[in-house]
Amino acid sequence: MIDQATIDRIMDAAQITDVVSDFVTLRKRGVNYVGLCPFHDDKTPSFYVSPSKGLCKCFACGKGGNAVHFIMEHEQLTYPEALRYLARKYGIEIKERELSNEEKQAQSERESLFVVNQFARDYFQNILHNHVDGRSIGMAYFHSRGFRDDIIEKFQLGYCTDSHDAFAQEALKKGYKKEFLVKTGLCYETDDHRLRDRFWGRVIFPVHTLSGKVVAFGGRVLAAATKGVKVKYVNSPESEIYHKSNELYGIYFAKQAIVKQDRCFLVEGYTDVISMHQSGVENVVASSGTALTTQQIKMIHRFTNNMTVLYDGDAAGIKASIRGIDMLLEEGMNIKVCLLPDGDDPDSFARKHNATEFQAFINEHETDFIRFKTNLLLKDAGRDPIKRAELISNLVQSISVIPEAIVRDVYIKECAQLLHVEDRLLVNEVAKRREKQAEQQAERIERERRAAAARANTPAGNSATVPNSDMPQTAANAPTDDIPAPAADSPTQKTAPAPYSPTDFPPEAALPADAYESFIPQEGKEGREFYKYERLILQMVVRYGERVMCNTTDEAGEEVPVSVIEYVINDLKEDELAFHNPLHRQIMTEAAAHLHDEGFIAERYFLNHPDPAISKLTVELVSSRYQLSKYHSKNQKIVTDEERLYELVPTLMINFKYAIVSEELKHMMFALQDPTVANDNEKCNSIMQRYSELREVQSIMAKRLGDRVVLSF
């Protein structure tokens, strides 16, 4: 693990203009630089680089960040890999944290498995190119499929002879341990403890991780060399480094093309991917003959929101495949389907056409998934009313998982026209499905919470606020674009609204990231009004956390400065509250822990944070283009947010508390309607008591809320 001191040196050395200009032609515009965005087909320069902030951002597609984020996105690297890339660029030696014995052992074993796979890849390639059987059998097969030598080399294809233990013997001879040969699945052990090759007599397709490491292999049988073998393909079994549900064949070779084209083609097999690459279509991955998993979808979604699924026209295969595509819709992806001509699969079709012809065919024949599914099932349903009812139910289920309300509405109207049914019927059915899904999600969250509480040996319901309960998620009050101004008794001078002692702010003042329980479900809260205030407060913490916002007096009557971080932490602690987003809680906890470190600057600390999720969120907060208000003093001088921290931070805190109390009360009411809660007198009384307390708090807060100032987004 790269230590923080090394990360800081890398970030200090990595000048954003220097890093970006390696890939983008930049022109100076005022204090910034501008160029064509490398992440989408930019016609007019929309990619801005700010040397003073060390940030870049495309105001068309929204991508950007600091130097590390740019390299991660452009080169499709992980956070540590991007840091190493920049360290090499600037000649910085990487110093890594000393690992524990357990970490060293786990890392050593994982690395050993990758090393064995790398040896196997090289062995199979060598056999293909240099062994007599490799050239006459393996290479002959690949050439018969129309694969060029450069494509065979690119995908690192290989061959394993029909000897049952040739690879095992060579690996043992080279010093590779039997344990790792078995764990990778390259070999298996017989009852008499002898090693046998898993892929004997097969051509080999290495499977690569996103970063290019060989994580597994697929082997295709060649009938002439392996008589009597019935299984056409053999794949590596699950191992410590290989989980089939997490990998996509071809993603390593396709990732940059997917980002550039902003589209991913999904096919079924290895040869489909290879043939399409050879024809010039590189933004393609394969599910390797299995249904898509959530992990695979999330991997694709990192690079694009658009996917086109290519089918070979086999009706049975299509019907089996479309069952899993609802998961893609649930992730909010834009799914299209393209049927290839009869008798063609992506492999054979790609061999007959170049990239331009292939793309033209797809553009002409692709259709969105919902329309495709409707037309496909309508053919089967015919005039049978029962089948048509089943068809409507099937389509309603697919539409109901789409997260965007506008997209759902468009599909509902389109399906109503195709099926000749009323819009209202489909709207009602979709609403019922979504309500049921919300209930199931709430139940799942509650089960996970109870399981976590049981693991921690913490009794449920023993928190500052009532824990989650089995209740449906419902939409909160529509968020407004304004924030109530400070109350009449709020500070008009730079003094704290309440007396605080410096001892109120120990490093551990923030609540632990996993200790806060709320009645509000963790997921689906981004649209809630309190979440808007939570983000704005965090923005103040990141931008101005170490700055003094007001003064207070200690027991000796001495003035003591109070920073933004100290004020926010104490104010949350006073009411036993915490942020709802776990990432936000982690930032607050670390801000409290490091506030008194020498030279601590919140913005710098979190921009250079080793957790890429935190550093990327910090970039968003720092580079956000909205401000709380446009405030003018009497002489019309514009007063900055930093100059008004003593006013803005307390305002945000009171509004956050009011919004969160209102949300808690609403979910309590839903919980009290749950029969399981209503029949549990102890739990019901506890919720009602808490409800009464929060109502009083809400009433007090409401009296303090006065005039409003408008948020300018």
Residue, then its C-alpha position, 0 to 999 in steps of 0.5 A: m500500500i502506498d503511504q500518504a507521504t508518497i502520495d503527497r509527493i506525487m500530487d505535489a509533483a503532478q502538475i495538472t496541465d503537464v499531465v493533461s497535455d500529454f493527451v490533450t492539446l491545450r490552449k490558454r484561456g484567461v487563467n485556465y486552459v481549454g481543449l477538446c475532451p478526450f472522453h467523448d467526441d468533442k466538436t468544440p473545446s469543452f475540457y477546462v484545466s485549472p492550474s491554480k486548483g489542480l483540477c480539470k473538468c469537461f462541462a459537456c460530459g462532466k468527467g474530470g478531477n485531479a491529475v490522478h483521476f484524469i489518468m485513471e479515467h483516460e488510461q483505465l487504471t486503478y487508483p494505485e496504478a494511476l499513482r504509480y504511473l505518475a510516480r514513474k513520470y516524475g521519477i518518484e520512488i514509491k514507498e509502501r506501508e509495511l504490511s502485517n504478516e497476515e496481509k503479506q501471506a494473503q498478498s503473497e498467495r494471490e501474487s503466486l496465483f497470478v505468477v502461475n497464470q502468467f507462466a501458463r499463458d507463456y507456455f501455451q503461447n510457446i506451444l502454439h507457435n513453436h511445437v509441431d502439434g501447436r502449429s499443425i493443430g492449434m494454429a491451423y484451427f485459428h487460421s481456419r477461423g480467419f484469425r490473423d497472426d497479429i490478432i492471435e498475438k494480441f489476445q495471447l491465444g495458445y494451445c495445450t498438447d493432448s498429453h494429459d500432464a505435459f504442462a504439469q510436468e513442465a511447471l513442476k520442473k520450473g519450480y512452481k508449487k503443486e498447491f498453486l497449480v491446483k488452486t488456479g485450476l490449471c491442473y487437478e489432482t487424481d485420487d492417486h495424487r498425480l497432477r493432470d492438465r485441465f486443458w489438454g488437447r485444447v486451444i486456449f483463450p486467456v481471460h484478463t482482468l481490467s488491468g490486464k492480468v491473466v486471471a483464468f483460461g478457457g479451452r476449446v476442444l478440437a475433435a481431431a485431437t481429443k476423440g471422445v471428449k464431449v464438453k466443448y469448452v472447459n473454463s478455469p474453476e472459481s479461485e481466490i483470484y477468479h470469480k466468473s461473475n466479476e469478469l468479462y472476456g475482452i474488457y481489458f482490450a475494449k475499455q478505451a474503445i468503450v469510453k471513446q465510442d460511449r457504447c459497449f457491444l455485448v456478445e456471447g463467446y470468445t471468438d465473437v469478440i476476437s473476430m469483431h476486433q479483427s474487423g475493427v470494432e473494438n468496443v465489445v465484450a463477451s459474457s462467456g455464455t452465461a447470464l450477465t451478473t450485477q458485478q459485470i454490469k457495474m463494470i461496463h457501467r463504469f465506462t458507458n451508459n449505452m449497451t447494444v446486445l447482439y443476437d444471432g437470430d436464434a429465437a430460443g436463445i433470444k428468449a433465454s437471454i432477455r430474461g437477464i437484461d432487466m438487470l441492465l435496465e435496473e442499473g439505468m443503462n440505455i439498452k438496445v438490441c440488434l438481430l444479425p441476419d439469419g445464419d450469422d453470429p457476431d463472429s461470422f458476420a464480423r468476418k464478412h464486413n469491415a468496421t464501417e459496414f458493421q457499424a452501419f448495419i447496427n445503426e440501421h437495425e438496432t432497436d431499444f430493448i423494450r420495443f424489441k421485447t414487446n414485438l418479440l412476445l407479441k408474435d407468440a401471444g397472437r390473439d390469445p388473451i391469456k398470453r397477452a396478459e402475461l406479455i403485459s405483466n412481463l413488460v410491466q416488470s421490465i419497465s418498473v425496474i427503470p430508475e428514471a421516471i421520465v424514461r419509464d413514462v416514455y416506455i409506458k406510452e409507447c407500450a400502450q400504443l403497441l399493445h392497444v391498452e390504456d396508459r392508466l392501466l400500465v401506470n397503475e401496474v408499474a406503480k404497484r411493482r415499484e411499491k413492492q420493490a421498495e418494500q422488498q428493498a426496505e426489508r432487505i436493508e432491515r435484515e442487513r442492519r439486524a445481521a450487522a447489529a447481531r454481529a456487533n452484539t448490539p441490541a436493536g433499537n438501542s440508538a439515538t434514533v429509532p432504527n430502520s423498520d419494515m416499511p416502504q420507502t416513500a418520496a420525501n417532500a419536494p426539495t426547495d431551492d432555498i435555505p431559511a436564514p439564521a434565526a433572530d438570535s443567530p450570531t451577527q458577529k463572529t461569535a459562537p451561538a452557544p458556549y463551547s469548551p475546547t475540550d468538546f473537540p477531541p480527535e474522536a469527537a465525530l461519531p464512528a462511521d458505522a455507529y450511527e443508525s437512523f430510521i431513514p433507509q440508507e439507500g435512495k436518500e439522494g432526493r431527500e431535502f436533508y441530503k442537499y444540506e448534508r452535501l452543502i455542509l460537507q462542502m463547507v468542511v472540505r473547502y474551509g474546514e480548518r478556518v476559524m469561523c467564530n470565537t467562544t470563551d473558555e472557563a477562564g474567560e479567554e477567547v478560543p477560536v472555533s473552526v468549521i470542523e469543530y463547529v459542525i462536529n459539536d453541533l451534530k454531537e449535541d443532538e446525537l446526529a450524523f451524516h447519512n452517507p457513509l462516505h460523508r461520515q468517514i470524511m467528518t471522522e478523519a477531519a476531526a482526527h487530523l484537524h490539529d495536525e501541523g499544517f492540516i488543510a482540509e481541501r488538500y488532505f481530502l484531494n490527496h486521500p488514498d481512497p479514490a472515492i473520497s478524493k473524487l467526491t472532494v473534487e466534486l465539492v471543490s469544483s462545484r459551480y454553485q454558491l450558497s448566495k450572492y450577498h452584497s453589503k451596504n457598499q455593494k461589495i460582494v461578500t464571499d462565503e469564506e467571509r460569512l462562515y459564521e452565518l452560513v454554517p449555523t444556517l446550514m446546520i439548523n436547516f439540516k436538522y430540521a429537514i432530517v427531523s421531518e424525514e424521521l417523523k414521516h418514516m416513523m408514521f409509516a413504521l407505526q402502520d406496519p402490523t408487526v410494529a403495531n402488535d409489539n407494544e414495547k416497540c410501538n411505545s418506544i417509537m411513539q415516545r421518540y415521535s413525541e420528542l422529535r415533534e417538540v424538537q421540530s416545533i422549536m426549530a420551526k420557530r427559529l426559522g425566519d426569512r429565506v435566502v435563495l440558493s444559486f445552483 
